[in-house]
Each structure stands twice: as C-alpha cells, then as structure tokens.
Amino acid sequence: MAHHELRTYPLVLRNLSVLRSTKVSETMLRVTLGGEELAVRERDGLRLAAFDSAGFDDHVKLIFGSTVVEGSQPELGVLPVQQSGGIDWPVSEHRQTRDYTPRRFDPELGELDLDFVLHGDGPAAQWALGTKPGSDVWLVGPKSTTLLPDDLDWIWLVGDETALPAIARFLAERPSQAAVRAIIVVPTESSEQELNLGPQDEVLWLHGSATDRELIETAVRAQPAPAGTGYFWAAGESRTLLGLRRFARKILELPPSHINITGYWHQEEEVQPSASGQSVAAAPAEQGEAPSVPLVAGATSGHGEPASPLGWFVLRAALQLGMLDALADAPAGLSRTKLAETLGVPLPRLAVLFDQLEQDGVLLSSAVDGSAPGVESILNLGRYAEELVEDEHEREKYEGFYAQTVLAMQELGPALREGISAWSAHHGQTLRQQALQSEEIAAELVEEAERIRFVSASLLPLGLWHGLKRVTLTGPGSAALAADLQLAEPSISWSVTEEPIFLEAFRADLSQSPRHSTVDQGAQPGGPIGFSARWQPAELIVSVLELSLFSDAELLTRLQHYAEHTRRLLVIEGLRPDGLSPNGRQQLVFREVRTASGGRGPAEFGALAAQAGWTISRSEALGWDIEVFELLRA
Ligand SMILES: Cc1cc2nc3c(=O)[nH]c(=O)nc-3n(C[C@H](O)[C@H](O)[C@H](O)COP(=O)(O)OP(=O)(O)OC[C@H]3O[C@@H](n4cnc5c(N)ncnc54)[C@H](O)[C@@H]3O)c2cc1C
C-alpha cells in the first residue's frame, strides 16, 4: 500500500552551472547552482517546466559518466532522453547517478543550493570538491514531494550528515508547525551547523560514526515519547537505520503513514585481499546479503553455471514458518531448541534449514559460554534478515506476487513451446483470472501501478481531454491517475470503471491519502472520483497500466470490449523495460512468465489493436519508459 501522499513534478533534464561553493562545516560543502535551465524554456520544440521543489526532503538526481573529469561532458548515451513531460532512461553501462537534497531554492535569484558531505571517494563528492565557478552538472528532478500529514503535534527528524540538508531545510521552511526533535550524528563538533530552531524545538548532536547503529538507536530510544500525533522521519546509512522502523512502529505506535525512513546511502562491505593479491568483495555469507534469488542480475557463478536457488527456497520456508519474526521479537536471540519449540516444529527437521541460513548469513550463531556446542548456541538475525523483517517490499520477494511468479517459472520451458504463459501452466488460470479472485494479487497490481503518478503531470500539456466533460479510466493505475487528474482538471468528471475486486483495492489504497475522498455514486465535475463496476458508453476511455495483465487473447477481447463502449481510447503503458532499473531484463522475463507478453512491444500491440478494429493515431513518450497511445475506432 502507498503510505504517503505525493505531489509529482514533470521530470526535466537540466544542465546547470556552478555559481560558487562555500564551506558549511568541516565536512560539508555547499555548491550553489544557477543557469537559465532553472526557468521554463523550450528545447527541441518541447516546453519544459521550471525547476520546483516544495518538500524539505525532495531530491534531485545528479548524472555523471564513467569518469568525472572537470570540463568534460558525460559520454554519449549517459544522459537520459527528454520527452515532452518526462524523461526516458536508455540502458547505459557508464551512467552513475547520485541523489542530493535541494537545500535551498530561490526562483527569484535563480539559485539552487546542494550540500555535499565530503566523505571521501565517489563521483559526487569528488565532483563537488573539484568544482569552480562555471563548472557544469546535469541533473533531473525532483520527481515528487512527499506531503506531510496535516494532523501533527510533533515530528522527530533523525539522521546522519546526509540527512542534515533536509533537516536544516525543514527548520528553515517549516512545512509543519509541529514541535521538532532533531537527533543528528556528525563526526565531531566541527561538523555541527547553526539550525533555525523554534521555541518548542530541540536538537541533539551525537558525535561519532554515521554507521554506529547503537549510538543512534540508544539516543533515539532515550527520548521521552511526546503526547499527541507524531511523525518519525529518518535518513542515513541504510542498515544503520534498520532498528528505527520497529521502534517507531512498536514503541511510538505510529501508523505507516506517519513513518518515513529512507536509506540515503549504503556502506560498502569491506573488501578482502584474495590469494592473487587482487581485492575481492566479501562472500555473500559474510555480507548477510540476499541469498541467491533466482533471476537477480548477476546471480551466476561467473562461469556460466547459474547460482543455486536453494537459499531462496530455504529463506522462503523460514519466513513461512515465522522464524525471522520470532527472532526479531527476541532481541537477545534464541537457542535452536527454543526456536523449534516456539515454531512448533521438531528440532531435527528444522535443523536442516539452519545450516543453509547460517551459510547465507541470514542467521548468525553465537556460542553461549559453558554450554554444549551446537545445540545451545544462540541464533540472531543477520543484517539482510533484519531488513526483511522490516521491509514488506523486500519480503514480497519470498512470499507475495513476486514469489508466485518465481514459482511459476518452473513451467517456462514447456509453456513457451505450448504458446501459453508459465503462470497459466503453473496456477491453472491466467493471471487476469486469478487477479479477479485474489485480493492480494489485485492489491499488489494496484500498488505496482502507482508509478503512474510519476508521469501524470506529463499528460496534462498533451490536450488529450480537451472539451470533454467526463472521462472513464480503467486498469490497476486508474484510481491513482484519476486522483491526480481530478486535482489538476477539476472541471472534468473523472470516473473509474473496474471489476469489484480492483475497486476494493483502490478504496484501500486511496483511503491512505486523506486528500482524495472516494464515493460510489456517479462522478460530479469537480467532485469526488466516481467508482463503478458497470460499463457505460463513454466519449473517452483511458486504460492505465493494464496491458501486462493480459495474454494476447485476453487483450484482444479487452480491446474489442472497449470498442463497444467508446470510439476513442487512450492506452497508457510501459511496453519497454525501464533502463534506469537494474532489473530491466527481469521485468521482461516476469512479463513473459505472467502473461506470455515479454515480446510484446509497440508494434505487436499495434497489430492486436488493429485486429480489434482500432487504429493508433498518436503516441507520446511520457517518461519513465511509459507511453500514451491514442486509438481511434477504424
Ligand atoms: C533522497 C536522498 C537525498 C540525499 N541527499 C543528500 C545530501 O543532500 N547531501 C549528501 O551529501 N548526501 C545526500 N544523499 C546521500 C548521497 O546520495 C550518497 O552519500 C551518495 O552515495 C554519495 O555519492 P558519491 O558519488 O559521493 O559516493 P559513492 O560512489 O556512492 O560511494 C563511494 C563510497 O563512499 C561510501 N559513502 C557514500 N556516501 C557516504 C557518506 N555520506 N559517508 C560515508 N561514506 C559514504 C560508499 O559506501 C562507498 O564506499 C542523499 C541520498 C538520497 C537517497
């Protein structure tokens, strides 16, 4: 479920110049950027929006090539491609992107400040150190602002130096009147900064390492829990923050909508010298990383033999048994005997899992003094397992829709030969049929389709609903898009028509966002979005991110169905994998497994549309590899 309300911006690629750089503290350098590309402008016939950033924790993405040489442009293909309201990220092996907080943006002066932690190596920190007035940089974003709930009495802002630009901006701009408690870890006093504190605010500076989890957690836990409605925000090194989510949820008893914890950087694991003298990354078992998950890029032994899926299955079993949750609830750890008792599984049978889990670093074992070796050693969660317990998205890889897709893959070979999807072969039903019966799958499809919000602003300048009074949307992304369009174009009545199970999923999703009310009655101009399971004739139907739910045969039927209700159809879809995502290849394989549609690109879609009596009259790229196709009935 989406837990936070977002405001999205049209994505624009900009080339900005360095105006000056200023030392903010011993370890922080402020680079002030400017240039005409901060303003609205035309480029290659496209009208591009002015830079805007409303949220204290927004971020821009800086783009570097494989080498960051002052005065040189990134290599060809490194920069993304600007589209009318968004951008596409073609795959590039040389591109390096880094996220930074707009610390201050002054549209009058045309100045944007970014504060860089001088942490050592890395293209961004090195670029900042090497800049001089006139240096340039490419950046994209912000793509969105996370809106704070309106009902806050207090807010905690916790983080390391990378969080400091956002915390300082919060205090400077006050997006909420709630009393602030800031807990910030910096190396020494010389890295502290003057903050704009109000009479009710408090700041606690901690001196130490940004990865000292105990230092940060102990300080946070020592704070008295305030009365009233609160919000817990934290940013810093990703694993260092792991315990804070549980604290915010369990001790402060905050709902997910009032917790916002983001890993701003990842500490790289130590490299160990190999026998040949070269540096090699520590083995996965020592890192406590995800065990060999089928289909993760690079999960091979390096000489053509795929890594074993054993670790994935064993970890899935541990989650199914509640083993990781039981250990998370016992901070001092549990013996194997106690764990077996808690889970109600005989120890000898459970023991077959322990070896693999320990080898993968999912579980850590430590001996208790004076006890018999083996049986009485204490088990604790490894770092990846801690992440899994806290992060429902990561957990989905072993238990949810993702896992069901992985399991269906065992049928991929025969399914390809038979011309059906591996999903149908494995589950006995198409994905669409199953989604109409499974609340869980419907909810996950709706959540996946929330990415539509990053391109909703790109649709506005295209004049697609000019002169219309009423527009019907459908598909898993329809409610999220309708919610955005209703705010942007209140004179049109936006309604969603979908199967009841999707309507339920939309209701649950939108109820997280108090700014959008949802009702069952028909849509009113400027009023709430109308939701209905009944199809009616419409001037325009907009299908939102639903194509990958259909096999070719189902899609043909669906397109014929639309032809019975409208003469004009917009199909909004990502038919090509997202080049910025490291999992682009995986997306295609998953599509093939789920609906036998991995090879369905724009041309194949056009051919199916023609069979159903539609002609594609226009297509526009919206950014994030999503396109809108306009179809007219032939
Ligand atoms: C939404 C968001 C907003 C952010 N805002 C800011 C900001 O305003 N200012 C800011 O300085 N950072 C910010 N960060 C963090 C910043 O993007 C990362 O620190 C980034 O990795 C730095 O890139 P680099 O090229 O300098 O180093 P990388 O090439 O990414 O890393 C090189 C090495 O340095 C280590 N490393 C990276 N960052 C740090 C660090 N901060 N301290 C110690 N070691 C580090 C890595 O583990 C790696 O070993 C933000 C991150 C996010 C996600």
The ligand as an ORCA input file, in Angstrom:
! r2SCAN-3c Opt
* xyz 0 1
  C      16.891     11.121     -1.255
  C      18.364     11.319     -0.963
  C      18.845     12.560     -0.624
  C      20.208     12.734     -0.328
  N      20.665     13.978     -0.015
  C      21.993     14.156      0.234
  C      22.515     15.460      0.500
  O      21.795     16.463      0.464
  N      23.842     15.566      0.757
  C      24.679     14.474      0.763
  O      25.882     14.636      0.984
  N      24.210     13.245      0.504
  C      22.898     13.063      0.226
  N      22.428     11.819     -0.060
  C      23.363     10.694      0.005
  C      24.241     10.586     -1.232
  O      23.423     10.399     -2.382
  C      25.174      9.376     -1.059
  O      26.007      9.580      0.033
  C      25.983      9.057     -2.301
  O      26.357      7.710     -2.227
  C      27.229      9.898     -2.456
  O      27.764      9.616     -3.727
  P      29.325      9.587     -4.042
  O      29.422      9.526     -5.516
  O      29.984     10.718     -3.337
  O      29.835      8.247     -3.368
  P      29.558      6.733     -3.850
  O      30.243      6.468     -5.139
  O      28.092      6.489     -3.826
  O      30.233      5.904     -2.702
  C      31.646      5.746     -2.615
  C      31.991      5.136     -1.264
  O      31.660      6.056     -0.233
  C      30.731      5.489      0.676
  N      29.797      6.592      1.025
  C      28.806      7.128      0.273
  N      28.207      8.142      0.935
  C      28.849      8.241      2.125
  C      28.697      9.095      3.242
  N      27.777     10.074      3.279
  N      29.514      8.918      4.297
  C      30.473      7.944      4.302
  N      30.670      7.101      3.256
  C      29.871      7.254      2.184
  C      30.071      4.337     -0.054
  O      29.673      3.308      0.833
  C      31.202      3.872     -0.959
  O      32.064      3.028     -0.244
  C      21.086     11.633     -0.369
  C      20.589     10.385     -0.750
  C      19.246     10.229     -1.030
  C      18.734      8.863     -1.433
*
